[in-house]
Amino acid sequence: MLGLGLLGLCYGASWASPGRVLAVLAGSEHSVVIRDWRLPRVTAGLVFGAALGVSGAVFQNLTRNPLGSPDVIGLDAGAYTGALVALTVLSGTSAQLAGASVLGGLLVSAVVYLLSADRGFSGLRLVVIGIAVNAMVTALNSWIVLRAELEVAIAAVGWSAGSLNGVDWADLWVPFWVIGVLLALAAVRSRAMHQTLLGDALAVTTGVSLNRLRLLMVLVGVGCTATVTAVAGPIAFIALAAPQIGRRLAGAPGIPLLPAALAGAVLLQGADLIAQMLLAPVALPVGVVSTAIGGCYLIWLLTKEVGRA
């Protein structure tokens, strides 16, 4: 993670040596390009990747299914719907985008949860219903874009790919604080969340309030995903792949949050570097690269799950 961060600070239209980057970070040398242009992008990649990794770990733990990811069960699409409403109906300020994204993600998560909990909570049912809801919300998003004014539609379609291009410190302070609070809540309740993997009955006997815990963790997961979406757009497949990669690297039971966060940070930062290098000097949206990588991972995961079944 630190190596990719250093590479991200060095790479650009003009290469900066690692020595110069370290000097700028230490304050002994000044560079607007490194400190004000590249550093916000690198930091956003690390923080947003960690947030997406934790969000994916939360939902995969709750559903007990490696497919239980925000981008698979429709939460990303719901957050994007909220952002589209803010862009097309409201004035589209940063605060409106953030609030509408969170509300959209929460609304979709509530619909998925209520439909899947009809005859008792089931992670597999939640994933299947989430995939169906995701398809319907994606169709709604396409309709909103088609009905929008041309300038708004162009901006919305470009933003929907998920991109860290052009982010600066003014865009990041509030999202960083929100993500920090959400990650702290997830860390505090992580032990109780892992107790649910032993079974609902055993978790209740150890003092875990299942309904309250699930509601809190859903809020944490949706908040992380929606906050990232409000700033960078929906970045697909990081939340799906990072928890499983982190679990395998850590060799841990369940899906621990810290390895998922670190894997997410590495994946998003690496994908953003590839996006900058592929068609340089034109920087692709990071969502294009993460979707290509994540699509291959999803095919492998589905093949493995079908073979296991």
MIFI-505429 format. One record per atom (N, C-alpha, C): x, y, z. Coordinates in steps of 0.02 Angstrom, whole numbers, plus 50000, padded with zeros to 5 digits. Layout:
<pts>
XYZ ...
</pts>
This chain:
<pts>
500424994050000 500005000050000 500445006350000 500945006350042 501395012150045 501795012749980 502005007049951 502365007249888 501945010049832 501305007949828 500865010649776 500735018049787 500675020049851 500585027149865 501165031349842 501785028849855 502375032449833 502415032749757 502245027149724 502245027149651 501725032049623 501145032349656 500635037149634 500855044349640 501255045949691 501505052749699 502065054249649 502425049149628 502965050149580 502705050749509 502175046949493 501955046349424 501495052249405 501565054549344 501145059849318 501405062149251 501185068149229 501425070749166 502175071549167 502455073049225 503185073349234 503355068949294 503865064849288 504065060249340 504435063949396 504245062549457 504585065349515 504955059649551 505575060749567 505965055549600 505685054149670 505775048049695 505545046649764 505865051249816 506495053149805 506825057749851 506475064449853 506265067049795 505925073449794 505235072849827 504885067349814 504225066349845 504285066349920 504775062649947 504865062350019 505055069250047 505445073050009 505625079850031 505015084350034 504565083649985 503955087749985 503515085750044 503445079250057 503035076950112 503325079150179 503985079550183 504305081650245 504275089250255 504105092950202 504045100250206 504675103950190 505215100350171 505835103850154 505845106350083 505365104450043 505305106849975 504565107849959 504415112549915 503715114049899 503565112049827 502995108749816 502775106949749 502015106649748 501715111149709 500985111249704 500735104849671 501105102349622 500895096449585 500855090449632 501365089449673 501375083549717 500905084449776 500935090149809 500555090949871 499815092349858 499645096249807 498955098349796 498595094649741 498965091149696 498645087549642 498675080049651 499285077549663 499365070249666 499195067449735 499385070949789 499265068349856 498525067349871 498075072049854 497365070749866 497115064649830 497345063549768 497115057749730 497365051249762 497995051149782 498275045149813 497915043749880 497815048949920 497485048049984 496765045849975 496415048649926 495735046549912 495705039249891 496185037049851 496205030049831 496285025349890 496715027249937 496825023049996 496225022950042 495955028850058 495395029350105 494755026450074 494605028150012 494005025549980 494055018049969 494645015549952 494735008349944 494615004750009 494875007550065 494765004450130 494025004550148 493685010050133 492965010450149 492565005350109 492725004550045 492374999550004 492524992450028 493154991250048 493334984650073 492944982950136 492894987650182 492514986550244 491774985650229 491504989650184 490804988950166 490664982050138 491094979650094 491004972950067 491064967650121 491534968450167 491614963550221 491004963350266 490724969150280 490124969450322 489554965450291 489414966750227 488844963350196 488994955950182 489614954150169 489764947150160 489724943350226 489884946650281 489784943550346 489044942850363 488664948050349 487944947850365 487574942650324 487754942150260 487404937350216 487724930450217 488344930050245 488724923750244 488794921050174 488924925650128 488964923850057 489484928350024 489964925549987 490474929749954 490194934349900 489564933149879 489254937549830 488874943249863 488844943349930 488474948549965 488854955049968 488914958249911 489304964449906 488844970249887 488994976349908 488554982049893 488424982949819 488924981749776 488824982849705 488434977149673 488394971349704 488014965749677 487284966149698 487154968149761 486464968049787 486114974749779 486414979449742 486044985349722 486164991749762 486604991449812 486694997449853 487075002849816 487565000949776 487915005849734 487425009149686 487005005149654 486515007849607 486025012549642 485825010749704 485385015149742 485705021749760 486335021449781 486695027649796 486765031949734 486885028749677 486935032449614 486265035549595 485715032149609 485055035049597 484965041449637 485145041149701 485095047149742 485515052849714 486125051249692 486545056449663 486245059249599 485935054849557 485625057249496 485045061949511 484655060349563 484105064849583 484385071649604 484935071549641 485245077849662 485485081849602 485745078449551 486005081849492 485455084549447 484915080749441 484395082549392 483825086749422 483665085649484 483105089249516 483355095049558 483885093849597 484165099049640 484745102549604 485115106549640 485665110249609 486305106249605 486335100449638 486915096049632 487525098249671 487435101549728 488005103449769 488295097249803 488885098049832 489225092349865 488805089549922 488505094049961 488095091750017 487475088049992 487165090549939 486575087149911 486765080349882 487335079949848 487555073549821 487665068449877 488005070649930 488155066049986 487515063750019 487065068450036 486455066650070 486005062250027 485925064049963 485505060149919 485785053149906 486445052549902 486755045949892 486635041449952 486715044150012 486585040150072 485845038050075 485385042650061 484675041050063 484495035850010 484785036449950 484645031549899 484895024649917 485505024249945 485765017849966 485365014850023 485155018950071 484755016450127 484075014050103 483765017550056 483115015550031 483155008749996 483655007749954 483735001349919 483884995849969 484324997250018 484484992150068 483874990250109 483444995050125 482824993550161 482364989150120 482304990650055 481874986550012 482134979450008 482794978749997 483094972049991 483014968250056 483134971550112 483094968150177 482374965950192 481894970350180 481204968650196 480944962850152 481134962950088 480914957550044 481244950950062 481874951250082 482244945050097 482074942250166 481794946450210 481644944250279 480914942250287 480594940850232 479874939250235 479734933150279 480144927750270 480054921650310 480694920050347 480964924950381 481584923950417 482174926050376 482684928950409 483254931750373 483654926150340 483814926850276 484224922050239 484704925850196 485354924450204 485854927850164 485794926350090 485664920050073 485594918250002 485004921749970 484434921950006 483844925349979 483994932849971 484354935750018 484524942850013 484944944249951 485434939849936 485854940849877 485444940349813 485014935249809 484614934349748 484134940249738 483794942249791 483334947949786 483734954349770 484324955049801 484734960949788 484944961349715 485104955749683 485284955749612 484694958149570 484084955849587 483494957949550 483364965449560 483414967749622 483304974849636 483834979049601 484454976549600 484994980149566 484834981149492 484554976049460 484374976749389 483824981949379 483334982049423 482794986849417 483034994049430 483454994849481 483705001549496 484165004049441 484564999449412 484995001449356 484565003849296 484005000349283 483565002649230 483265009549246 483095010649309 482845017249330 483375022649319 483995021049335 484535025849325 484615027649251 484565022649208 484615023949136 484045028449112 483445027349139 482875031549120 482985038749143 483245039649204 483365046449229 483875050049185 484405046549165 484915049649123 484625051449055 484215047149026 483915048448960 483435054348963 483115055449020 482635060949026 482965067549047 483595067249066 483935073349090 484145077749033 484305084049048 484575088548998 485255085948975 485455087948914 486045085048883 486675086048925 486775092148952 487375093448991 487395089249054 486815088749087 486775084749149 486875077349133 486585075049077 486645068049059 487375066249044 487725070549009 488425069248993 488835068949057 488715073649103 489075073649166 488915067349207 488275065349207 488075059549247 488365053149220 488375052349154 488655046249124 489405045849136 489755051449129 490475051349142 490625049949215 490215052749259 490325051749331 490145044649352 489685041349315 489455034649334 490005029449328 490525030849289 491065025949281 491485025249345 491455030249389 491865030149449 492565032649434 492745038449460 493375041549441 493665045549499 494325045349505 494685049549552 495015055449517 494885056449453 495175061949416 494915068649444 495375073049459 495195079849479 494985080849550 495035075649593 494855076749663 495375081149697 495145085449742 495615089649781 495415089549854 495805092949896 495685092649968 495005095149987 494745100149950 494095102949967 493535097749960 493635092849915 493135087649906 493175082049957 493725081749995 493875075750033 493815076350108 493855082450137 493875082950210 493245080050242 492665082050219 492045079550250 491965071950238 492045069450176 492005062150167 492505058250210 493115060850219 493605057350261 493365056850333 493075062350359 492815062150428 492235057250434 491785057250385 491215052650387 491465045450385 491915043950340 492185037150334 492555035150397 492925039850427 493285038350489 492805036350545 492255039850552 491755038250604 491445031350590 491275030050527 490965023750509 491435017850520 492075018750502 492555013350513 492665012050587 492655017350627 492725016450700 492135012450727 491525014050704 490935010250726 490985002850706 491225001750644 491304994850621 491814991050664 492354994450682 492874991250723 492604989550792 492204994050821 491934992850888 491464986850888 491074986050835 490574980750834 490794974550794 491424974350775 491664968750733 491634962150770 491794962150834 491784955850871 491074952950874 490584957250888 489894954850890 489674952350821 489904955650768 489724953550701 490004946650686 490614945350707 490914938850695 490584933350737 490304935250794 489934930350835 489324927650799 489024931750755 488434929450719 488604923850670 489244923150651 489434917750606 489364910950639 489334910850705 489244904550741 488524902150740 488074906450714 487364904750713 486974909750754 486364911150732 485954916150766 485814914250839 485654907950850 485464905750918 486054906550966 486654904450945 487234905050988 487434912350998 487354916450946 487514923450953 487064926851004 486424925051004 485954928051051 486124925951122 486324919751132 486494917451200 487124920751226 487544923451182 488144926951205 488024934451213 487394936651207 487224943551220 487184948151160 487184945351100 487154949451039 486424950851022 486254957151013 485584959150990 485604959250913 485344953950883 485424952950811 485124958650770 484504960350783 484174965550743 484524972250748 484724974150809 485074980450819 485754980350785 486114974650791 486774973950760 486714974350684 486244970750656 486174970750583 485994977750558 485554981150593 485374987950572 485974992550574 486374992250628 486964996550633 487474994950578 487604988550566 488104986750516 487864988350446 487214987750433 486954989850368 487054997350359 486925001250411 487035008450407 487765010050393 488225006350426 488935007350415 489125005650343 488894999850319 489054997850251 488775002550199 488145004350206 487835009050158 488175015850162 488335018150223 488655024650230 489335024850196 489735019650203 490385019350170 490315019550094 489865015250068 489765014949996 489485021549968 488995024350002 488675030449977 489145036449981 489565036650032 490045042250038 490545042049981 490795036149965 491255035549909 490905037349844 490285034949835 489915036349774 489775043749765 489645047249820 489495054349816 490085058349790 490695056049803 491295059749783 491565057249717 491635050649710 491985047749653 491535044049604 490885043449620 490455039449579 490485032149601 490055027849573 490055020749592 490665017149564 491095014749608 491695010949589 491555003649602 491484999849548 491234993049553 491784988049573 491574982749606 491944976549617 492494976949669 492684982849693 493184983149747 492884980049810 492264981749826 491944979049885 491804971549879 491764969049818 491654961849808 492294957849818 492844960249790 493454956249789 493884957249851 493924963349878 494394964749933 494284960449995 493664959350018 493584955250079 493834948150070 493714945150013 493934938250001 494694937849994 494984942749961 495724942849955 496034943850023 495764948550062 496034949750129 495964943650174 495394940250169 495294934250211 495804928850194 495934927750130 496404922650110 497124924450129 497294930750122 497974932850141 498084932350217 497554933950255 497614933650328 497534926550355 497244922050314 497114915350338 496664915150398 496164919650400 495744920350459 495054917350445 494714914850498 494024912750490 493564918750481 493014917650447 492574923350434 492904928250387 492674934350388 492954939650345 493154945450389 493774945650414 493984951050459 494004957750422 493874963150460 493804969750429 494474972850410 494984972150452 495624975450438 495944972850373 496014966250363 496284963950299 495864966050239 495194966350248 494764968650193 494904975950177 494994980050229 495134987150218 495804988150182 496314984550204 496974985250173 496974982650101 496624977050089 496584974450021 496204979249976 495674982250003 495294987149963 495714993249945 496114995549993 496555001249979 497054999649925 497344993649928 497834991649878 497504990849809 496914987649807 496574986549744 496384993149710 496094997849748 495885004049717 496475008349696 496995008549737 497585012449719 497925009349658 497975002649656 498274999349598 497865000349535 497204999849541 496765000949483 496815008049457 496885012849503 496935019849481 497595021149445 498135018049468 498775018849433 498735015749363 498435009949358 498355006849292 497925011349247 497405014249275 496965018649236 497345024849210 497825027249249 498225032949227 498735031049174 498975024849176 499525022849132 499305019949066 498705016949063 498505013249003 498495017548940 498175023248943 498115027748885 498435034448899 498985034548938 499325040748955 499485044748892 499395051348893 499265055648951 498515056248971 498065052648937 497365052748955 497255047849013 496935050249066 496815046049125 496105043149121 496055036549120 495405033249119 495065033749187 494405033249190 494075032549255 494285025949287 494405026149352 494635020149386 494115014649385 493475016449380 492955011449377 493005006949317 493285009349261 493375005249202 493854999449217 494405001049250 494904995949266 494644991249320 494334994049373 494084989749427 493544985049402 493124987249354 492614982949326 492924977249285 493444978849246 493774973649207 494094968349252 494444970649304 494764965949351 494234962249390 493734965849416 493214962749456 492784957949417 492684959249352 492294954649311 492634947849306 493294947949297 493664941549296 493614937949363 493664941849417 493604938849484 492904935949494 492394939449471 491704937149480 491584930649443 491854930149382 491794923849344 492114918149382 492714919349408 493054914049447 492654912249509 492384917249544 492004915949605 491374911949590 491014913949537 490394910349520 490554903149500 491094902149462 491294895349443 491444891149504 491794894149552 491964890449613 491334888749653 490874893649660 490274892449699 489824887149666 489774887349599 489374882349565 489684875449572 490354875049567 490694868649576 490604865949646 490604870349696 490504868149765 489794865649775 489304869049743 488604866849749 488484860149716 
</pts>
